[in-house]
Amino acid sequence: MSNLIDDSRPIFVQIAERIEDDIIEGGLPEESQVPSTNQFASFYQINPATAAKGVNRLVDEGILYKKRGIGMFVSIGAREKLIEKRREQFYEQYILTMIKEGKKLGMTIKQITEMVQRGEKHNE
């Protein structure tokens, strides 16, 4: 876990995203227990209620579930659900924005695609 907090966004959102990242990357497999809100609070030096808000957000989305008296666990299917959610966010935040900007610059979809392919080769 990285303990760097971005001051420009709510901390509870960042806590939720870090748990999501761990699930997507395989660090928290399905049915595994996630750190407690007190552990998050201690690690990030934040209020436990703030950490709980981030965790509860994932419970509301069906990514985590609570075993009474034991803690929070990763739901079955959570990784796939998160990947689909992130792909949709990627589409909305990057693809649509890229196309809009390209069109503003008078570019065709073919030209935009060629730039993406050039970027892919650059990052190999």
Buried (B, 14 or more C-beta within 10 A) or exposed (E): BEEEBEEEEEBBEBBBBBBBBBBBEEEBEEEEEBBBBEBBBEBBEBEBEBBBBBBBBBBEBEBBBEEEEEBBBBBEEBBEBBEEBBEEEEEEEEEEEBEEEBEEEEBEEEEBEEEEEEEEEEEE
